[in-house]
């Protein structure tokens, strides 16, 4: 299957600082990437849909000024958690869908990254 | 209408047995139903997926059964092994590309010797 990477895999930061998480599709191009957060023993919650070259679409209840998303190229999307607080501590996961006709994935398959564990002290 | 309900929340199965996880949806616009497997500290990985034009799909020990009229689908893991111990999520989405997935609540599966 296609490969999606995330960096960093884990990060610990002080309250009030900003943290940037990168999501890269390593062997395919994706016009759309998705950002999720997952609390312990819970399901994935979609935060936003990231579109290359345009503004992200945020889910209801997600603060767009706090969770800044940039999708600068067909292989890279970044999530910046601004002024992070302990309640932002979570597992952040991205996914990406290959461009149609590229022969990567089937049935509009989305490929998930390995996740980033954020701990805010 | 966007919910996908998943049961059971947790499941313990003896090695060699059959693990069955069920999901139900309401949105008739859903057209793609994947199952994901997630190990602790890792991202989810696609296990198997089905479209509503077939009632069953099998890949190795994993089978999806789909009942369009009841709006239900299930995952069967045959000959369950300790390595299958993980959390399983069902999901659903519309047919067209770049549509968001709606996830079930997850089932924590434990296979005991």
Interface residues (C-beta under 8 A of the other chain):
Chain A: X1 X4 X6 X31 X32 X34 X41 X42 X43 X44 X46 X49 X91 X93 X95 X97 X100 X107 X108 X109 X110 X111 X112 X113 X114 X115 X117
Chain B: X32 X34 X36 X41 X42 X43 X44 X45 X46 X49 X51 X89 X93 X95 X96 X97 X98 X99 X100 X101 X103 X104 X105 X106 X108
